[in-house]
Amino acid sequence: MDMAAHPARPDGQASAQRARWSLLAQAAAEHNAFYAPDMLGAALDHLDGGAVRLIEAEAGSMLIGLLPMVVAPRHGRLPIGCVSNWMHDHCFFGAPLIRRGAELAAYRSFLAQLDAAPWASGFLHLQGIDAAGANAAAIEAVCVEQRRGWREVHRYDRAMLRSDLDAERYWETHVRAKKRKELRRLQKRLADLGAVEQRLLSDGSELEAWCTAFLTLEASGWKGREGTALACHSQDSAFFRAACAAAFGAGRLHMLRLDLDGRAIAMLVNFRHGPGAFSFKIAIDEALGRFSPGVLIEIANLHAVQGDPQIAWMDSCAAADHPMIDSLWAERRTIVQYRIALRGAGAARWQRGAAFAIANAAEAAARHLKGQG
């Protein structure tokens, strides 16, 4: 099913559709909290602006795949249009939801629909994919099966927490003794200022206040000064509140705070999906930066995650070579991007083939100039 626009209005049709997404998310071969219906629905309602197209793959009446798409006027620095999975500013993983056991069928459907779509110019650019995940395996298998051109165009590693060790053993095993000693010192110095308390949100009546506290705390720092904090834009703060409320209702919100005399000095928001979780945003009181509140709440997060049998892993969603989280979490997740050729008929087939070839040639030339070819 190719949908030119999403049904964001709160009518029965939209509710029924999102219920189908929920069933798909529960049976997903690869978990992605950003495309689970609570977060995706909030993003469509507040961040879309009418640009997102939803590709649904079906087997009979069963939904087996969901791929949110946008048309991009450029591909990196190249003035070549393409279609891409939708990764808005607050989306840090781009794996489409595909039903376990139907991975190949879902990708055959995705690609067939894009081949037939008149709006799908250029090629398919998939971002934020786990190199070792079900989507990567299905992409390669279907492209080989169909003799369809595809390229991996970028990869990087980011921190991930996946271990059977309890928090204390993990801490002692993977964090240097000198760093552990320094952080214990900072914890003691902070405690000298007042009562320090770590809290995990469990009471729904507190959700609105916690969201407000997070937005205020984030905006008080450098993100607020640079205009990138969630509170700087009404649509972003509305998305955040809606996503948190929906995820809490679905049992997928994992929100922590570190308080000093009852006032939040560090907060961390994670979203769960299946056995995994994704670390979404962190906010700290920069006036207390000398106590490293961001690191201290990450220590609290380590204990919360490793102490929860329902969370098997957590993706940091951090940039490559992030100095803080890389020093605390030992595991890594490899994130890749793919460029996939699209087909069609007549002029569309020619245009898509040329766009794919030009992008590949430009990338090869750039690597050659950098001495990587």
N, C-alpha and C positions, 0 to 999 in steps of 0.2 A: 504494500500500500504506500503510495507516494502522496504525502499530504503537503499541499502548498502553504498551509498555515496551520498552526496548532490551535486547538479549541481551548483558549485560555479562560473563556467565560465559565463561570461556575454553574453550568447547567447539567442536566442528567447525562448528556452525551459525553461531556468532558469527564465527569466523575466515573462513568463506566469505562472510559478509555484508560484513565489512570489506575483503575482497579486491575485492568489487564496488565498494565506495566508492573504493578505490585506482584502479581503472580509470576511474571517473567523474572523479576528481580530475585524472588525467592528461589527460583530454579536456575539462576545464572551460573554459567560455567566459569565466569571470571567476575569477581565482585568489584563494584565501582559505586561508592556512595554518591558520587557527583551525578550519576545518571539514574540512581534509585529514585522512585517517584516523589519522595518528599523534597529532595534537593532539586531535582530536575523540574518538578512542578513549580517550586518557588522561583527558580531562575526564569522559566517561561513566563510566569505571571509578572515579574518585575524587571527583568533584564533583556528580554528578547527584542522588543521594539518591532516585531513583525518580520524579522529577517530569518528566523529559524524554520527549517523544513524538517519534518520527521519522517524517516524511512522505517516502515515496519515490515518485517519479514514474517510470513505466515506459512504454516503447514496445515492445510485445511482450515479449520477455524481456530487453530492454536497459534498464538503469538510466539515466535521463536527468536525474534531479534528486534532491537530498537536502536536506531542510529540517528541522533540529532545532527543536522547538517546546516552549513551556511555556505553561501557563495562568496569567495574571497576575490577581490579585484587584483590582488598581487600574490605572488608566491615568494616570500622572503623579500629579497632585493630585486627580483625579476618582475617586470611589468606584464606578467602572464596570469590570467585569471584561472581559478580552479575551484573545486568544491572541497570542503574540509569538515571534519567532525567539529562540532561546536564546543570550543573551550573558551568560555568567557573569562573575565579577569579573575574570577574567584573559583575557577575549575582547574584542578591540578592533576587530573587523570582522565584520559580520553577513551578508555576501552568501551566499545559498544556493549550493551547487554545482549548476550546470546544464550539461548537455552542449552543447558548441558546435554550433550548427545546429539545436538542439531547444529553444531558449529559450522560445518561445511555447507549445509542447506541454507543457513542464514546468510552466509557470505555470497553464495550463488545468487540469492534473491537480492541482496543489497546491490551487487554489481549489475545485475540484469536491469534493475529499476533505474540505476544511474545511467546505464547505457541508453535507456529509452527516454530519459528525461530531457526535454529540450533546454531546460535551464542549467543543466550540468555541463558547464564549459570546462575545457582543459582536461584535467586529470583529477583523481581523488588523492587528497593529502590527508593522511591519518596521523594525528599527533598524540603524544602522551600514552603510548602503548607499552605494556610490559613485554620485554623481549622474550621472556620465558613463559608468557601467559597463553591462554587458550585462543585469544584473538590473533596473536602473532602466528601461532601454528596454523590456524585456519586460513589466514591471509596467504601464507606461503603455499599451503596445499592447494587452494583453489586457483591461485595464479599459475602454478605449475600445471595443474589439471587443464586449465583453459588456455595455456600458452599465452598468458596475458603478461605484458611487461610490468615489472615492479622493481623498486629500488628502496633500500634502506638509506635514508638521507641524513640521519643524525642519530647519535646515541650518547647518553651520559649515565652515570651512576649516582643514585641519591641514597641517603641513609634510610635504613629500614630496621625495625625491631621484630625479630623472629627468633625466639629461643625458648628452650624448655627449662632454663635456669630460673630460679626465683630471683627477685629483685636484688637481694643482697649479694648473692653469688655472681649475678651478672655484673653488678657494680664493681665488685672486687676483681672480676676476671678481665673486664674490658676497659676500665678507667684507671689511668695511671695513679699510683699511690700518692704521688705529690699533688695531683689534682684533687683527689679525694680529701686529702688533709686540708687543702686550701678551702674547699667547699664546706667542710665541717666547721672551719674557723668562721667563714662568712655566716653560716647558720647561727652560730653562737652570738656573733656580733649583732645580727638582726634581732635576735631574741632579747638582747639588752635594751632595745628600744621600746619593747612592749610585747603584748601577747601575740604570738604567731600561730596561725591555724590554717591547716590544709582542709579543703572541703570539696566534695564531689556532689554535683547537683543531683538531687533525688526527689525533691518536692516540686511538683508542677506549679504550685502557687508562687514559687520563687522565680520561675523562668523569666518573666518579663523584667524583673528587677536585675537579674543576672545579665540579661541581654543589654539592658541600659548601662550597667556597670562596665561591661566589656567595651561597648561602643565609646563610652566616655574615656575609658582608660587608653584605648588605642588612639583616639583622637588627640590625647594630651601629649603624645610623643612626636617623633620625627615624621610619622605617616600623616599626622594631622597637619604639620607644617608644610609638607610637600603636597597635600591635597589628595593622598591616596588612601587615607583611612576610610573605613566603611561609612562612618558618620558624615563624611564630607559630601556625600551624594545621597539624596533621599531614596533613589531606587536601590542603591546598594544596602543601605540600612534596612529598608523594607524587605529586601531579599533575605538578609541575615536573620531578621526576626521571624519571617515566615518559614525559612528552612529549619531554624532551631525548633520552632513550635511543632512543625510537622514531624521532624525527626524524633523529638521527645515523645510525641504521641505514638510513634511507631517503635519506640524502644531503641532508637539508634543514635541518640545524642549522648555524648560523653564529654561533660564540661567540668573543668576544675578551676579552682581559684586558691590563691595564697593570700591570706588576710593578715594585716598588722593592726591590732586593736580594732578589729571588725571592719576595716577598710581594705578593699581589694588592691593589692600591689602587683599582682601578676595573675593573668587568666589564660586558660588554654581551652580551645574548642576542638573537639574531635568528632567525626561522624563515622558511625559503624555501618557495615554491610556484611551480612553473613558472619563468618568467623573473623573477619578482618576489620580494620579501622583506618581512617585517614586523618592525619593531623592537619587541621584546617587553618587556624589562625592563633597567634599568640599576641598578648598585649601586656605591657609592663609599665610600672611607674618609673620613668627615667630619672626622677629625682633621687631614687634609691639605687641607681645603677651601680654604685660601688659595692653593693651586696649581691650583685648578679641575680636579680629576682627571676630572670628568664631561665637561667640554669637551675635555680632552686625549684621552680615549678616543673621543669622537665624531670627532675629527680622524683618529685611527687607523682608525675605521670608514669614514670618507669615502674614505681611501686603499684600504682593503680592498675596498669595494664598487666604486669606480670602476676598480680594477685587476683586477676579476673579470669576464671577458666573459660569464659565465653569469648575472650579475645585471644586469638592465636597469633596475630601479627598486627603491626601498625606501620603504615607507610608515612614517612615524615613529610612527604610532599615538598621537601626542601629543594633549593637549588643545588647544583653540583658543587662539591667541595665546600659545603657550608661549615664554617669553623666550629660553631657551637655544637650542633647536633651530631656532626661527624665524630666529635671527640667523646660522645656519650653512647652512641649506638654503633655496634660493630658490623651489622649486616648491611648489605647493599641491594638495591633494586635497579636493574638496568632499564632505562626508559628510551624508547626509540620512536622515530618518525618514518613513515613510508610514503612513497609516491607510487601510485598505481594507475596504470593506463586505463582509460575508458574507451569504449567502442561506440558504434552507432552506425548511421547510414548517411550517405551523401556527404554534404559539406561538414556535417557534425563530425563524421568519422575522420575526415581530413584534418579539421581544426584540432581535434583532440590528439590525434597522432603527432601532429606538428608541435603542439604544446609540450607533450611528454618528451619528445626528442630534443627540443630546444632546452628544456629545463635540465635534462640529463647532460647535454653538451656543455651548458654553462657551468654546471657543477663540476664536471670533469676539468674544464679549463681553469676554474678557480683553484682546484686542488693542485693542478700542475704548477700554477704560478706560486703556490705556497710550498711547493716541493713535496707534496704528499702523493702525487700521482706516480 
